[in-house]
Amino acid sequence: MSSLRFSLDFNSTLFPHDVTVLLRKHEPPTPDTHDWTTTLPVPEDELFTVPWINGTLLASSAYQWLLPEDQIAISDADVDGNNKTDYFIGIRFGSEVHHTSDEIVNFTLYAFETACVYFEENQTHLWQSEGCRVGPMSNITHIHCQCDHLTKFAGFVPPNPLNIQEALSVNILENPIGLILVLTVFASYLLGIIWARKADRKDLAKAGVGLLPGHKLNPRQDCQYVITVYTGFRGNAGTTAEVTLVLYGSQCESPPLTLRDDNRCLFEQGSVDSFLVSSEEPLGVLTHMRVWHNNAGFSPSWYLSQIVVTNRGTNVTTYFLSNRWLAVDEDDGRIERLIPTAGEEEMTKFRNLFLAKSTRDVNDGHLWFSVAGRPARSPFTRVQRLSCCLTLLYSTMLTNIMFFGRGDDFEPPEPLRIAGVEIDSPISLPQLMIGIQSAVIILPVNLIIVFLFRNSGTLKTKKSDDKKSNSELGRRVLKLLHRRPRHKQNFISNNPDTPSYWYSRDRPVTYDNEKDHKLRVLQSSLNIDIKDCHKKNDQYEDDVGRGQKPSLPWWFVLIGWLLVWSASFVAAFFTVLYTLSVGKAKAEAWVCTFVTSFVTDLFLVQPVKLLLVAIIFSLLTKKPVEDEDPPPRTAADDEDYLISNEVATCFKILKNV
């Protein structure tokens, strides 16, 4: 139950007579028929005062009328079918003998509800009002509570008033600044969606596990390794060079593995590239690796963050931390590194934890920055992240204008005195309450949207027809490969894995050079991969699926989109209404203040906060940063990618025959 309070504002010096206030339920009051009445101003000796700063007294207003909760006493009979009670108020200035009929008195009447509550911690754990009542000094900016016990209590700062009917009647052309800001944000969002959609489509290939051209996969799973290469996020960290590495184990070492994929760009800035390779025999416990590049291309310099190797047979993951340049013009000028395996002690060092935590937070944890740096394997797409940013921005705009200027209505806090030195407090209690109330309005819906997008599964469709078609295409390509010309024919090809000539099938084949041997490897790889691709990839998908976290059904993402558009529309609509309600001058001042504070917070405050969080995490937590993204899957459309990858290579050969 709340108390009712009425405040009257008019020029009492021009009209120094008493004011009679009448209040009645359901019907307009008259001097003879009313439920409550009072006469203002309140006599000076009856005003409530409290000591204030610098020896002054703070007094209640003489033109305010307080109706306590116990006097209102609303019963069930007072509530209509719409669950509300109508109150009618009448104002009478002086009497008929005090003024003529043509005299006009301009005044403003404020009516508001106020309640004082405290949190009951011992029994009910609810907000209670027993023992507390609203004091006579409450007004539209302050709450005065009088309690007979010491406990935690709360007051709420009311937002700026909004008269929807009045705001809708305002000419939008006279005050268009709010609408311009809302439409500018939405137009920027549409342009960003086009870029984000293209980037998401490129990420489909980056997220997959590729097979090296000409590499024959050993069917033994304990000989198969998934190599994931993390390129750093520093400027020009990506490379155009060809990267090669050798794995060293306790039993043997792998042959040089050149990490190439003709169907996607590799080792770009911030990219995560995965490859499925194998060795002839199990390598045993990995001890170190040697990685280098050929320093080719227009930008060969490469900043390697780390390499993660997972044995598919044992599911043992080994980390190789680098965080160094492989470049002739950076660091020590070397393009070859010998990297030992990283133990728990090395992975929990401050430098490694700080780099891992800050990189993770900037490129995946931070909603705004992750639109550009989103990990390719993350189920939270760039389009979804950008849409969440739109909802967050509109919600922030609404809460910002709701409480715009409310903090200035309160007295500044007293300075803190420490060792005789006075320090002004950077924030007052009302400003803190405004921040908390804004967060309560903004955070719930935005956190729910992000949760739904991050944890919703994908709609799985059957691709049996496509798989059958690709398999048939692979068989036809194999037949064309075995149907060789009778005589030797020379031709030119840009593919390093393509031989320079063909031999007739009816005579013995002799491999005169390394390119002929590569043809044999390619044919062998095609025979194995096309015939067994479904079996291998189904087995691989089962292995990957066991490591995934449980997700929500796919249709939860539709709920997320519904919340995005509904919350964005409601926030944008009421933001425009508020700008129309507060007037042109105040609306323009709010837009300038909001844009300035938003840009400053996004590009100055937020990066500093992320760095501080990473530093605190690295100092206090001695636990490696875990990769929360799903494990790498076969690129693009699973086995379709593997088949099309090999078939595309074959078509390059046949095209040049």
C-alpha positions, -999 to +999 in steps of 0.1 A: +000+000+000+013+034-009+006+069+004-007+096-019+009+130-020-001+162-038+021+192-044+009+225-057+031+250-075+019+285-083+028+322-078+016+327-042+029+363-041+004+374-068-024+354-052-017+352-014-049+335-004-055+300+010-060+271-013-087+244-006-080+209-019-108+184-023-105+147-030-132+121-037-134+086-051-153+077-082-170+112-087-159+148-088-159+165-053-178+195-043-174+218-012-202+198+005-195+163-009-160+150-007-139+122+010-108+142+020-100+179+022-073+202+034-063+238+033-029+250+021-004+265+030+005+244+060+011+268+090+048+275+095+048+261+130+034+227+117+061+223+090+085+194+095+122+203+097+154+183+100+190+195+105+209+199+073+244+207+062+263+238+075+239+242+104+209+249+082+174+233+085+156+215+057+118+221+059+089+204+042+069+224+016+040+244+028+020+236-003+021+198-001-006+174+011+002+139+024-025+112+026-010+083+046-017+047+038-041+041+067-063+071+056-067+059+020-080+025+030-091+012-004-116-017-001-127-043-027-158-021-034-135+007-045-118-013-072-136-015-106-134-043-132-101-029-146-085-033-112-081+004-106-097+032-085-105+066-099-098+097-078-111+132-086-095+162-072-107+198-069-087+230-063-103+262-049-083+293-045-095+315-017-133+323-018-156+340-042-152+373-024-114+373-030-113+374-068-134+384-098-147+359-123-123+369-150-091+364-130-069+335-141-045+316-118-019+294-134-008+265-113+008+230-116-004+201-096+018+171-089+003+138-078+025+108-069+027+077-048+054+070-023+062+039-002+088+030+024+098-007+026+125-028+041+138-063+034+128-090+059+158-113+061+149-135+090+115-151+080+097-142+048+126-128+028+102-103+013+099-065+012+078-054+042+064-020+054+056-027+090+071-001+113+078+024+085+057+052+071+062+080+046+074+112+061+061+147+053+093+157+035+088+134+006+085+150-028+090+141-065+128+139-060+132+126-024+117+099-002+114+106+035+109+074+056+102+073+093+108+039+108+106+027+144+134+001+139+168-001+123+170-022+092+178-022+056+153-001+036+150+010+000+137+039-020+134+042-058+142+072-079+112+078-102+120+083-139+111+114-159+073+116-163+059+106-197+025+116-210+020+093-240-011+110-254+006+144-252+038+131-268+019+116-297+002+149-304+035+168-308+046+176-343+076+154-350+091+179-375+095+204-347+116+180-326+130+152-349+163+146-331+151+114-313+137+099-344+168+107-364+190+090-338+168+059-337+167+056-376+205+063-378+212+034-355+189+011-374+204+021-408+239+014-394+226-020-382+213-029-416+247-021-432+264-041-405+241-071-411+253-073-447+289-074-437+283-098-407+264-122-429+292-124-454+317-129-426+296-157-411+296-175-444+334-173-446+336-187-411+319-219-422+350-229-441+374-216-413+356-237-387+361-270-403+388-296-402+406-298-435+426-327-451+460-319-465+462-322-503+478-355-512+479-367-476+469-404-472+450-408-439+459-437-418+427-455-407+441-462-372+427-435-349+457-436-325+477-424-355+454-396-363+458-361-350+437-329-351+461-300-353+445-266-345+466-235-352+458-202-334+470-171-352+474-140-330+453-108-330+481-084-334+483-061-363+494-079-395+495-112-375+483-133-405+507-148-431+506-156-468+535-180-464+533-218-464+535-233-429+551-266-422+555-285-389+569-317-375+556-335-344+581-352-321+569-380-298+585-404-273+584-432-299+589-415-333+584-383-352+560-374-380+570-365-415+570-328-424+533-317-426+527-287-449+494-271-437+476-262-470+440-261-481+431-249-516+395-241-507+399-216-479+423-189-467+445-200-438+464-182-410+446-149-412+447-125-382+428-141-353+419-172-373+417-208-358+426-234-385+422-271-379+437-300-399+433-338-397+466-356-402+481-390-395+514-408-391+524-443-401+529-453-365+517-438-331+541-410-320+537-417-284+537-389-258+544-356-277+574-338-265+579-309-288+573-297-324+592-278-350+573-252-370+584-229-398+572-212-430+588-205-464+586-167-461+566-165-493+539-141-504+533-104-500+530-106-462+549-136-448+553-123-413+533-145-389+524-141-352+517-176-338+497-177-306+496-215-299+491-249-315+468-275-300+472-312-310+446-338-301+451-375-306+418-390-319+425-424-305+434-414-269+416-380-268+448-365-252+452-328-260+487-313-260+494-276-260+523-258-276+525-222-265+543-197-288+531-161-286+560-150-308+566-138-343+579-160-371+592-132-393+625-118-406+614-082-397+600-089-362+613-102-329+646-120-334+642-124-372+636-162-372+610-180-392+615-213-375+606-222-339+612-253-317+582-253-293+581-277-263+549-290-249+533-267-223+528-281-189+503-268-163+530-246-147+538-229-180+501-225-190+493-208-156+521-182-159+509-146-157+519-138-192+502-167-208+471-164-186+468-127-194+472-131-231+447-160-232+421-142-210+423-108-226+421-124-261+392-145-251+373-117-235+378-092-263+370-116-292+342-137-277+331-124-242+327-087-251+294-083-270+305-052-291+342-062-299+333-098-306+312-088-337+345-083-355+366-109-336+341-137-332+358-172-331+349-191-363+337-222-343+314-203-319+277-210-324+270-174-316+272-158-351+281-123-360+246-115-371+232-126-338+259-106-319+252-075-339+214-079-333+221-082-295+241-050-298+211-033-314+188-043-285+213-033-259+219+001-275+182+008-278+176-003-242+205+019-230+190+048-249+156+043-232+169+041-196+193+069-202+166+094-212+142+080-186+165+092-158+182+120-177+188+149-153+173+131-123+206+129-105+209+167-106+177+171-085+194+158-054+218+175-031+255+166-036+269+141-010+290+155+018+328+152+011+347+124+028+372+135+054+404+114+055+433+125+077+419+161+076+417+161+038+382+165+022+376+143-008+345+149-030+326+117-037+325+108-074+290+095-072+260+102-050+235+076-037+207+087-061+231+084-090+241+049-078+204+040-075+198+053-110+226+030-122+211+000-104+176+007-117+189+011-152+208-022-150+177-040-137+158-028-167+185-035-193+202-067-182+175-093-179+162-093-214+196-089-230+212-117-209+183-140-219+188-132-256+225-139-255+219-171-236+193-184-262+216-176-291+247-192-275+230-224-264+204-231-291+211-261-313+210-261-351+183-275-373+196-307-387+185-317-422+190-349-441+216-347-468+215-382-480+207-372-516+236-348-517+260-373-502+249-399-528+254-374-556+288-364-544+298-401-540+287-409-575+306-378-588+337-391-570+334-425-586+331-409-621+362-388-614+381-420-604+372-437-636+384-407-656+417-408-637+423-444-645+414-438-682+449-424-691+461-415-726+480-440-746+509-417-752+527-393-729+513-357-730+529-327-715+509-298-700+513-269-676+496-267-643+498-243-614+489-270-588+521-282-571+505-316-566+498-321-603+522-342-625+535-327-657+524-356-679+503-388-681+513-423-690+494-449-710+476-474-689+486-505-709+523-503-702+542-502-669+542-469-651+576-455-641+578-425-618+605-403-631+601-375-607+585-364-575+553-351-593+546-385-607+548-399-572+523-372-560+499-384-586+500-419-571+495-404-536+465-383-549+449-413-566+454-435-535+439-408-513+409-404-536+402-441-536+403-442-498+385-409-491+357-412-516+349-449-508+352-445-470+343-408-465+308-415-450+322-440-426+351-418-415+331-386-411+303-403-393+328-417-369+345-383-366+312-366-360+303-391-332+337-384-315+331-347-318+295-349-306+306-366-274+327-336-264+299-310-269+280-294-242+242-300-242+223-273-260+187-261-262+164-272-290+170-253-322+136-235-320+148-215-290+167-193-314+134-182-327+124-170-292+157-151-291+149-133-324+114-125-312+129-109-280+154-090-302+128-073-324+101-068-297+126-053-272+143-032-298+109-018-311+096-010-276+128+007-265+131+027-297+094+037-297+095+050-261+129+067-267+113+088-294+083+095-272+106+107-244+124+130-268+091+145-279+079+148-243+110+166-229+111+193-255+136+201-283+163+218-262+165+190-237+163+163-263+192+178-283+212+181-251+204+144-242+215+132-277+249+150-275+254+137-239+244+101-248+265+099-280+296+113-263+293+091-232+286+060-254+316+065-276+339+073-246+327+042-228+330+019-258+365+029-269+381+041-237+365+027-206+356-008-219+391-017-231+406-006-198+380-027-179+388-057-200+425-053-193+419-049-155+397-080-155+424-100-173+451-088-149+430-097-118+422-131-133+458-138-141+469-128-106+442-146-086+433-176-108+459-203-115+437-222-139+442-223-177+416-205-198+394-232-213+381-232-249+344-229-246+337-232-283+326-265-298+354-288-311+363-284-348+341-302-372+346-312-408+347-281-428+316-265-444+291-293-450+310-322-433+320-349-457+306-330-486+335-306-481+361-334-481+347-349-513+344-316-531+379-307-520+394-338-536+371-337-567+380-301-573+417-311-574+409-338-599+390-314-621+420-291-622+440-321-635+414-331-661+410-296-673+446-294-683+446-328-701 
